[in-house]
Each structure stands twice: as structure tokens, then as C-alpha cells.
Amino acid sequence: MQIPFHSSERASLGVEWELQLIDPQTRELTSGATEILAELTPDGLDEHPKAKHELLQSTIEIITGICSTVAEAKADLAGTLAEVVAAAERRGLGVMCAGSHPFTRWDSQEISPKERYAELVERMQWPARRLQIFGVHVHVGVRSPDKIIPIVNALTQYVPHFLALSASSPYWSGCDTGLASARTKVFEAMPTAGLPYQLADWGEFEEYMGTLIDAGAIESVREVWWDIRPHPDFGTVELRICDGLPTLDEIGAVAALAQCLVEQFDTQLDRGYTLPSPADWVVRENKWRAVRYGLDAEIVVDEQCTVRPVREAIADVVEELLPTARKLGCEDELLDVRRVLDAGASYQRQRAVAAAHDGELPPVVDSLLAELRDGLPTTGTA
């Protein structure tokens, strides 16, 4: 099977942000996407170019166009976000984001009225019905199919970094799960979700996808929801590992980290270097540690079982990537990673709010609504 890879401009950027619609009285997730999107869709178009349905009626996904800098991507998202927030407010609804809702039950939600979602639920049943989860996806342009698989393999080393920074789903259906990212474990129930397989080259990727399609496991490549995957139609590497992020500041931070890492790997390939492919057991163990402990995780940094705090590893990567960030024009956004480390990741901030209110979770929703409006707090729990 041949899968054309539509090469993109080097280090071009796109971001997808899944937003939650909230009833401000009950603080529950509530349906409203169909009405809001109908209002926002320009005349003559079937859908808004940058605001889309997701699986649940309580979700709206906003997306950027093709951007060259992180600042451009943030501005693009901010423009669409303002439209969605205004339309939601006209209906008495609030807008926020986190990897999960603190207490709304998944079985209370309506599925969006699109055929592909109905087919997904019919095929997958309980694992799909339970997908009351929200994420941020970052696309970075890659020029060649010869580069995309080595870059995907090398990026798996940084799964715990992205996951620890973005972890924002400590609660599920009103319970503290004890995890930093419950969203990750919910999504892993899907048969084609999770960590990517370590493949040798684009030909092996085509062979693997062809096998899945021939076997009837999937209908298209887009149904393989790896944490990090090639996106042949867009010509990008897509990082899907991040929990939903409450603020544009945090989105800019993880987007800058992704863009800089891909640019660094691209440069190393041009210079003839072989990119690292970390051992599968190390990648899986580090992902679990980030899911469980978030920014307090200690991750395995080599095959001799050396461990170090993920906080230190993230800080070192930021320092290493600063020259690349200056070249790409995203130094300020990359330095926002340090702001997240100082303020605490969202799972930490949510737990701090709950603790300050005797374990009550509605105030956590209020804090998430406020963060989307006001940005990353200047003080936090870290």
C-alpha cells in the first residue's frame, strides 16, 4: 500500500484545542455545540473553517490554519476562541478546558450528530462512549517521508515531558483517581491508541497501515490514534499526547517545545546524524510515571536504569533548545515552560483548589473557567 506524504514547510505549525461547554449554574458539561457552530458558520459553508464538532455535544474543537510561529498560532486560536466564547455566553454557557471534567459522568453525554461518530460508537461501544476526554494536538511540518519516521521515534523520548507539563485530568466522575492524567488511561482503551510502534522507515509504516486496512481493523490512517503519529495528508508529525490545557499560555509552551524539538531533529538529520530510538520498555515506563506522578515523576533516562526528576529533565531541554527557539521566533513561548513549572501543572492547581474548598469540585470548575479567561496564574502550587 502506498501512502503519499504531502510534505510541509519546515517547522510550520498547527494546533487543535478541544473545549468544554459548561452550565455555569450546575458546573456540569452541557450540550450546545450544534447550536453554537450553526450560528458561527459563515453563509454558504457547511461548517466553520476553524471550529468543529467533536464526539460529544458538549465539546467544540478549534483549530489554527497553517502558521509559521507559535505566536501566530496563539493569535489564531485566540480569535476563534473569542467567537466561541461569545456565542456560548449568548446561550448562558461557559467555556473551559482540562483533560477531563472533574465530576460530570460520561454516560450523561449526548453524541454529536455526525455519521462517523455514530459509526465509531457502534463499532467500539463502551470504550468510545466513555471518551469524555479533551486534548491538545500539535502539528509540526516535516518536508520528507524519509524524515518523519525517525522524528516520530526520537520524539517518544519526550512523551513524559509533554505529558507531565500538560497533565490536567486528576478527576473522573467526581473521584480523585490518584493520577495526574486519567485522560491518558481512558484513551488507551481504544485499540489503536497509545504509544507508536517503533518502525524503521516510511515503507514499513505503509506496510503496517495496509495490513490494518486489509484486515478491516481501520478504514483509513486517521483511525490510528497514536500519541505521536505521522499525518500524511498534512505533511506533519502530530503530537497527541497532551491533556487539554486550560490556558493559551500553556498551549504556547507545549507548541514551542514541539516545534523546537522537530526543528532540532530535522537539522541533525540534514547533518547526517542518526536520531535516537529509545527502548520500548523505557518509553512505556516513563509514560506511566508521567501519568501517575506528573511533574513529580522520576523518569528513566538510559537503558542502565538511571533515573532523574522529570522537572530537571524538562528544564534542561528548555535550556538546550533556546538557540533553536530564537531562530524560530518562539523563545518567549518556550520560556513559558518555566512558568508552568513554577505555577504547577493543571492537575496540581486543580487539586489545590479542591483542597482549599474541603474537597468540593465545583470550585475547581470555576477556577478552570477563570484560567481560560485570565491566563496562567502567576503563583501556584509548585
C-alpha positions in Angstrom: 0.0 0.0 0.0 1.3 3.4 -1.0 0.5 6.4 1.3 1.5 9.7 -0.2 3.2 12.1 2.3 2.3 15.7 1.4 5.4 17.5 2.6 5.0 20.7 4.6 7.2 23.7 5.0 9.9 23.1 7.6 8.7 23.7 11.2 5.3 25.0 10.1 2.8 24.7 12.9 -0.9 23.8 13.5 -2.7 23.4 16.8 -6.1 21.8 17.8 -7.8 22.6 21.1 -10.8 20.8 22.5 -13.0 23.0 24.6 -15.7 22.1 27.1 -19.1 23.7 27.3 -20.2 24.3 30.9 -23.6 25.1 32.6 -22.5 27.9 35.0 -25.2 27.0 37.5 -24.5 23.3 37.9 -20.9 23.5 36.6 -21.7 20.3 34.6 -20.7 19.6 31.0 -23.7 20.5 28.8 -24.7 20.2 25.2 -24.6 23.2 22.9 -22.1 22.6 20.2 -24.6 22.1 17.4 -26.3 25.4 18.0 -23.1 27.4 18.6 -21.5 26.0 15.5 -24.6 26.7 13.4 -24.6 30.3 14.5 -20.8 30.8 13.8 -20.7 29.0 10.4 -20.4 31.6 7.6 -23.2 31.7 5.0 -22.5 29.3 2.1 -20.3 26.9 4.1 -21.2 23.6 5.6 -19.1 24.2 8.7 -16.9 26.9 10.4 -13.4 26.7 9.0 -11.8 26.7 12.4 -14.4 25.5 14.9 -15.6 21.9 14.6 -17.8 19.2 16.2 -16.1 16.6 18.3 -17.5 13.3 19.6 -19.7 14.9 22.3 -22.2 17.7 22.0 -20.5 19.4 25.0 -17.3 19.8 23.0 -16.1 22.2 20.4 -12.7 21.8 18.8 -10.9 24.9 17.5 -8.0 24.7 15.1 -5.5 27.0 13.6 -4.6 27.5 10.0 -1.0 26.7 8.9 1.2 29.0 11.0 4.9 29.8 10.9 5.4 30.8 14.5 3.9 29.9 17.9 2.8 33.5 18.4 0.8 33.3 15.2 -0.8 30.0 16.3 -1.8 31.5 19.6 -3.3 34.6 18.0 -5.2 32.3 15.5 -6.7 30.3 18.4 -7.5 33.4 20.4 -9.6 34.8 17.5 -11.7 31.7 17.1 -11.9 31.2 20.9 -13.4 34.7 21.2 -16.1 33.8 18.7 -16.9 30.5 20.5 -17.0 32.2 24.0 -19.2 35.0 22.8 -21.7 32.6 21.2 -21.6 30.3 24.3 -22.3 33.3 26.6 -25.3 34.3 24.5 -26.7 30.9 25.4 -25.8 31.2 29.1 -22.8 28.8 28.8 -19.2 28.9 29.9 -16.1 27.6 28.2 -13.1 25.9 29.7 -10.5 23.2 29.1 -8.9 20.3 31.0 -8.2 16.7 30.2 -11.4 15.6 31.9 -14.3 17.3 33.6 -14.0 16.9 37.4 -17.4 15.3 38.1 -19.7 15.1 35.1 -20.5 11.4 34.3 -19.5 10.2 30.9 -22.8 8.3 30.4 -24.8 11.6 30.7 -23.4 13.0 27.5 -25.0 13.3 24.0 -23.1 12.1 20.9 -22.7 14.7 18.2 -25.0 14.2 15.2 -22.4 13.1 12.6 -22.3 9.7 10.9 -18.7 9.0 11.6 -19.3 9.4 15.4 -22.3 7.1 15.3 -20.2 4.5 13.4 -17.3 4.9 15.9 -19.6 4.3 18.9 -21.3 1.3 17.2 -18.0 -0.3 16.4 -16.2 0.4 19.7 -19.1 0.5 22.1 -18.1 1.2 25.8 -14.5 2.4 25.1 -15.9 5.0 22.7 -18.9 6.0 24.7 -16.6 6.7 27.6 -14.4 9.2 25.7 -15.4 12.2 27.8 -11.9 13.5 27.5 -10.2 16.6 26.0 -6.8 17.2 24.5 -4.5 19.5 22.6 -2.8 18.3 19.4 0.2 20.0 17.9 1.3 19.5 14.3 4.8 20.4 13.1 5.6 20.4 9.4 8.1 17.9 8.0 9.5 18.1 4.5 10.0 14.4 3.7 8.7 10.9 4.4 12.3 9.9 4.8 12.5 12.1 7.9 9.1 11.6 9.5 9.6 8.1 11.0 13.0 8.9 12.6 11.5 12.0 14.0 8.5 10.2 15.5 10.8 7.6 17.0 13.0 10.2 18.5 10.1 12.2 20.0 8.9 9.2 22.0 11.8 10.1 24.4 9.9 13.2 25.3 6.5 11.7 26.0 6.9 12.1 29.8 7.9 15.8 29.3 4.9 16.7 27.3 2.5 14.6 29.5 3.8 15.9 32.8 3.6 19.5 31.7 0.1 19.1 30.3 -1.5 16.7 32.8 -4.9 18.1 33.7 -7.2 15.2 34.5 -6.8 14.1 38.1 -10.6 13.7 38.5 -13.1 11.3 36.8 -16.8 11.3 37.5 -16.3 13.0 40.8 -13.5 10.9 42.1 -9.8 11.7 42.6 -8.1 9.0 40.5 -4.7 9.4 42.1 -3.4 10.0 38.6 -2.1 13.2 37.1 -3.7 12.2 33.7 -6.7 10.0 33.9 -7.5 11.0 30.3 -4.5 9.0 29.1 -5.7 5.8 30.6 -9.2 6.3 29.3 -8.0 6.9 25.8 -5.6 3.9 25.9 -8.7 1.6 25.9 -9.2 2.4 22.2 -7.5 -0.4 20.2 -5.4 1.9 18.0 -4.5 4.5 20.7 -1.3 4.7 22.8 2.4 4.8 22.0 3.5 4.5 18.4 5.3 1.4 17.2 9.0 1.8 16.5 9.1 1.5 12.7 12.2 1.5 10.5 11.1 3.8 7.7 8.1 5.1 5.7 7.9 1.8 3.7 7.3 -0.1 7.0 4.7 2.5 8.0 2.9 1.9 4.7 3.1 -1.9 5.2 1.7 -1.7 8.7 -1.2 0.6 7.8 -2.0 -1.5 4.7 -2.2 -4.6 6.9 -4.7 -2.9 9.3 -6.9 -1.7 6.4 -6.8 -5.2 4.7 -7.7 -6.8 8.0 -10.7 -4.5 8.4 -9.2 -3.1 11.7 -9.4 0.5 10.3 -10.7 2.2 7.2 -8.1 5.0 7.0 -4.8 6.0 8.5 -6.6 8.7 10.5 -8.1 6.0 12.7 -4.7 5.2 14.2 -4.6 7.5 17.2 -1.0 7.2 18.4 0.3 9.6 21.0 2.8 10.7 18.3 2.0 9.9 14.7 2.7 10.9 11.1 -0.1 12.8 9.4 0.4 12.1 5.7 -2.4 14.5 4.4 -1.0 17.5 6.3 2.7 16.5 6.0 3.3 16.8 9.7 4.3 15.0 12.8 1.3 15.2 15.2 1.8 15.1 18.9 -1.5 13.9 20.5 -0.1 13.1 24.0 -1.1 16.3 25.7 -4.1 16.6 28.0 -6.4 19.5 27.4 -4.8 22.7 28.5 -6.7 25.5 30.4 -4.8 28.5 29.1 -3.3 29.8 25.8 0.0 30.3 27.8 0.3 26.6 28.3 -0.6 25.8 24.7 2.1 28.1 23.5 4.6 26.4 25.8 4.0 22.9 24.6 3.7 24.1 21.0 7.1 25.8 21.3 8.6 22.7 22.8 7.3 20.6 20.0 8.3 22.9 17.2 11.9 23.3 18.6 12.4 19.6 19.0 11.2 18.8 15.5 13.4 21.6 14.1 16.4 20.3 16.0 15.9 16.7 14.8 15.4 18.0 11.2 18.7 19.8 11.4 20.5 16.7 12.9 19.2 14.6 10.0 20.5 17.1 7.5 23.9 16.8 9.1 23.9 13.0 8.7 23.2 12.1 12.3 21.1 9.1 13.3 18.4 10.1 15.7 17.9 8.2 19.0 15.2 5.5 19.2 14.7 4.8 22.9 13.9 1.3 24.1 10.3 0.5 24.1 10.2 -0.5 27.8 11.8 2.8 28.7 9.2 4.8 26.8 6.3 2.8 28.3 7.6 3.0 31.8 8.2 6.8 31.5 4.8 7.4 30.1 3.2 5.5 33.1 5.3 7.5 35.5 4.1 10.8 34.0 0.5 9.6 34.0 0.8 8.7 37.7 3.0 11.4 39.1 3.0 14.2 36.6 5.7 16.8 37.4 6.8 14.8 40.4 7.8 11.8 38.3 11.3 10.4 38.2 11.9 9.1 34.7 14.4 6.6 33.3 17.0 8.4 31.2 19.0 5.5 29.8 19.0 1.7 29.5 21.1 1.3 32.6 18.0 2.4 34.6 19.4 5.8 35.6 16.5 8.0 36.9 16.1 11.7 37.4 13.2 14.1 38.2 11.2 15.0 35.1 11.3 18.6 36.3 15.0 18.7 35.9 14.8 16.9 32.5 12.3 19.5 31.3 14.3 22.4 32.5 17.4 21.0 30.8 15.6 20.5 27.5 14.4 24.1 27.6 17.9 25.4 28.1 19.2 23.2 25.3 16.5 24.4 22.8 16.8 28.1 23.4 19.1 28.7 20.4 16.6 26.9 18.2 13.7 28.8 19.7 15.5 32.1 18.9 15.8 31.0 15.3 12.1 30.0 15.2 10.9 33.2 17.0 9.4 31.3 19.9 11.8 32.0 22.7 9.2 33.7 24.9 6.8 30.8 24.5 9.5 28.2 25.2 10.4 30.1 28.4 6.7 29.8 29.4 7.5 26.2 30.1 9.4 27.5 33.2 6.3 29.4 34.2 4.3 26.2 34.1 7.0 24.5 36.3 6.7 27.5 38.8 2.9 27.7 38.8 2.3 23.9 38.8 0.7 21.9 36.1 -3.1 22.0 35.9 -3.6 18.7 37.8 -1.7 20.3 40.7 -3.7 23.6 40.5 -7.0 21.7 40.4 -6.1 19.7 43.5 -5.0 22.8 45.3 -8.4 24.4 44.7 -10.3 21.3 45.8 -8.2 21.1 49.0 -8.9 24.8 49.7 -12.7 24.0 49.5 -12.8 20.9 51.7 -12.7 18.6 48.6 -15.6 20.3 46.8 -15.2 20.1 43.0 -17.5 22.8 41.7 -14.9 25.4 42.7 -12.4 23.5 40.5 -14.6 24.2 37.5 -14.8 27.9 38.5 -11.0 28.0 38.6 -10.8 26.4 35.1 -13.3 28.9 33.7 -11.3 31.7 35.2 -8.0 30.4 33.9 -9.2 30.3 30.3 -10.3 33.9 30.7 -7.3 35.2 32.6 -4.4 33.0 31.6 -1.8 31.0 33.6 -1.7 32.0 37.3 1.4 33.9 38.4 1.5 31.9 41.6 0.8 28.3 42.1 1.3 25.1 44.0 4.7 24.0 42.7 
